[in-house]
Structure formats: C-alpha cells, structure tokens
C-alpha cells in the first residue's frame, strides 16, 4: 500500500513539474513547442488527499482508520 501512495505522489509531482516547465517555456517563448500539458486527474488528487492512517487501540487491539 505504501508503495502505491508513493507512486501517486511521484506522478503528481512529475505532472506539476511538467506544467511549471511548460509555463516557463511559454514565458520565454521557447523554440521548442510543448505539445501537451497533462493535468493531474481528479482520481490521483483524491488518492493523495484521502490518506488514511491506522490507529491501533491499546485496550482492544482493534485498528481504526483515521483520516489525515
């Protein structure tokens, strides 16, 4: 599960980076044209937002999910 979360974070970071570079390029009027700027899909955003942490209760030992 942790690996999946990490990949989500990485993809989001990569896409945001791509966006910023595209913006910079347009500002500088770069010779190379960037054809497509991918937007971060809502699914990925939601996955990043709804991180849940498990909290184990001391008395009963049952795990409860807690939203960050």
N, C-alpha and C positions, 0 to 999 in steps of 0.2 A: 504493500500500500504506500509506504513512504516513497518508494521509487517512482510510483505513478505521480505523486504530488510534486516531486522534484521535476519530473519531465514537464508537467503542466507549467510550473514556474519558469522553466527554461524556455519553453515555447513562447510564453507570454513575453518574457524578456527579449527574446530574439525578434519577435514581431514589433515590439515597441521600438527597439533599436533600429530596425529596418525603416520604420516610419520616420524616426528623427533624422536618419541619414538622407531619406528621400526629401524631407523638408529642407535640410541644409543644401542639398543639391539644387533644389528649385530656387533657393535664395541666391546661390552663387551663379545661377544659370549655367549649370554644368553641361559639358559637351555630350556626355553620355546621358541618355534619357532613361529614367526609371519607368518601366512599363506598367508595373502593377504594385500598389502598396496594399498589403494584406491587412485587413482589420482583425482584431482579436475577436473570435467568435464568442457569443454570449455563453455558450456551454463552458468554454475554458474559463471565462471570467467567473461564472458561478462556482465552478470547481475550486477555484482559488479562494473564493470568498467563504464558501461553506466548509472551512477546515474544522474538523471535529477532533476533540481530544478525549481520550478515555480517562475517566477518573474512577479509580477503584476504591470502594468504601472499605474502611478498616474493619468495621464491625461484621458486615455480612460477606464481604469479599466479592460483591457483585460489581460489575463495571457499568458505569453510566456514561453516556456520551454527553459531552459538554461542548457547546459551540464557542469558538474563539471569538 
